[in-house]
Amino acid sequence: MASTQRPHDVVVVGSGFGGLFTTRALARVPGVRVTVVSGVNHHLFQPLLYQVATGILSAGEVAPATRDVLRLQRNARVVLGVVEDVDLDAREVVHRSPMGVSRTRYDSLVVAAGAGQSYFGNDRFAEHAPGLKSLDDAMEVRARIFGAFEMAELTDDPEVVDRLLTFVVVGAGPTGVEMAGQVAELAHRVLPGEFRRIDPTKARILLVDPVPQVLPGYPDELAAAATRELEHVGVEVWTGWKVVDVDEASVTVEDDGGQRRVIPSVCKVWAAGVAGAPVGRVLAERAGIETTRSGQVPVEDDCTLPGHPEVFVIGDLMRHGKLPGVAQVAIQSGQHAADQIRRRLADEPTGQEFVYRDKGSMATVSRFFAVAQIGSVRTSGLAAWGLWLGVHLLYLVGFKNRVTTLLHWAVSFVGRARSERASTWQQVVARNTLRRTGESALGSRADGT
């Protein structure tokens, strides 16, 4: 006689590393039905977004469709929607899609919504200095970078050219270091010879952060090695300078002594600071607790929401000790949440503390050069770069994505080409900053063409 027992419904909010690894870990748990609710239709490999922004990889290689990733997992379904509220008493998630507002019931809830860009209270900076947290961000940044070179080719005004070819990356953590290094590679290695009016090698790439050294949190010797390599490939490292203003044509920075400098620049990228997804604050309010200043939700030792053992908050959105903001935290906490759900259904003891196992830190600076720390091993240069390649290939989802990514890396790093440089007219010209700068440049042309 067939069982009529209702499945245990698990709702997973988010399709990033935390959400995906939670869902996969529940694939073979009897009696579980998983619903993934996400505001995007893809799983994003965020650590490689800077390569989309600089023309190395395509969007599809770092963002495979979530439905495709989970197509063989019969106990999982994917729902497109932005979670706006969580009814903890009714155990329902309220989410909005273009089709309207829906409510999805849960027995267990895993909130893996991640984090977005933080401008430290200066949200108006976002218009002129996009972050690098989403696929939209990466495409926006790519259009601004390549659009700046295209606009510079259209003018004879040296001041306009300088402003267009000065690129400012704010934030000297791994994302900022990797971004600045690749923009320098573009200017000094990839683009020379392609333009007739401008010399791309004259471009300035500035890496700005108030911290005393790049890659804060890394050992001093690795930070020093990264700085030397950045300067070698043409990046100006401005540590000790805080960004105090950003507008369409410049960045204003200030040092510890209060001295200010204005850097004329059209193209800026913000790679400093993170803020928990908005659903974190909603969830905390419903539970009667407060988030941290960055929007993280304090959790119990087992990653559950205080007072609600059926709700797990994982990854970048949870506040659990002093965990780094890396993919491994999301992966491991997602697997931990799935194990706690399995234990509960099997009537096994639950409440085990989540223990993060640090698998190391690494950042690529330029082609053939990276820095890495794994346990007590610290290395930089070609060996670290090879290690970085292997680790990132391992965590890419899907065999096809790994193969095509490897081919793109070969073309970009061994050769000089960047195969993903296309930007549309709408992306390049409709951006307010580039449009106004372009109009000014065209107005200064003596020949009127």
Stockholm file with secondary structure:
# STOCKHOLM 1.0

chainA/1-449         MASTQRPHDVVVVGSGFGGLFTTRALARVPGVRVTVVSGVNHHLFQPLLYQVATGILSAGEVAPATRDVLRLQRNARVVLGVVEDVDLDAREVVHRSPMGVSRTRYDSLVVAAGAGQSYFGNDRFAEHAPGLKSLDDAMEVRARIFGAFEMAELTDDPEVVDRLLTFVVVGAGPTGVEMAGQVAELAHRVLPGEFRRIDPTKARILLVDPVPQVLPGYPDELAAAATRELEHVGVEVWTGWKVVDVDEASVTVEDDGGQRRVIPSVCKVWAAGVAGAPVGRVLAERAGIETTRSGQVPVEDDCTLPGHPEVFVIGDLMRHGKLPGVAQVAIQSGQHAADQIRRRLADEPTGQEFVYRDKGSMATVSRFFAVAQIGSVRTSGLAAWGLWLGVHLLYLVGFKNRVTTLLHWAVSFVGRARSERASTWQQVVARNTLRRTGESALGSRADGT
#=GR chainA/1-449 SS CCCCCCCEEEEEECCSHHHHHHHHHTTTCTTEEEEEEESSSBCCCGGGHHHHHTTSSCHHHHCCBHHHHTTTCTTEEEEECEEEEEETTTTEEEEEETTEEEEEECSEEEECCCEEECCTTCGGGGGTSCCSSSHHHHHHHHHHHHHHHHHHTTCCCHHHHHHHTEEEEECCSHHHHHHHHHHHHIIIIISTTSCSSCCGGGCEEEEEESSSSSSTTSCHHHHHHHHHHHHHTTEEEEETEEEEEEETTEEEEEETTCCEEEEECSEEEECCCEEECHHHHHHHHHHTCCCCTTCCEECCTTSEETTEEEEEECGGGEECSSCCSSHHHHHHHHHHHHHHHHHHHTTCCCCCCCCCCCCCEEEEEETTEEEEEETTEEEEEHHHHHHHHHHHHHHSSSHHHHHHHHHHHIIIIISSCCSCCCCCHHHHHSSHHHHHHHHHHHHTCSSCC
#=GC SS_cons         CCCCCCCEEEEEECCSHHHHHHHHHTTTCTTEEEEEEESSSBCCCGGGHHHHHTTSSCHHHHCCBHHHHTTTCTTEEEEECEEEEEETTTTEEEEEETTEEEEEECSEEEECCCEEECCTTCGGGGGTSCCSSSHHHHHHHHHHHHHHHHHHTTCCCHHHHHHHTEEEEECCSHHHHHHHHHHHHIIIIISTTSCSSCCGGGCEEEEEESSSSSSTTSCHHHHHHHHHHHHHTTEEEEETEEEEEEETTEEEEEETTCCEEEEECSEEEECCCEEECHHHHHHHHHHTCCCCTTCCEECCTTSEETTEEEEEECGGGEECSSCCSSHHHHHHHHHHHHHHHHHHHTTCCCCCCCCCCCCCEEEEEETTEEEEEETTEEEEEHHHHHHHHHHHHHHSSSHHHHHHHHHHHIIIIISSCCSCCCCCHHHHHSSHHHHHHHHHHHHTCSSCC
//
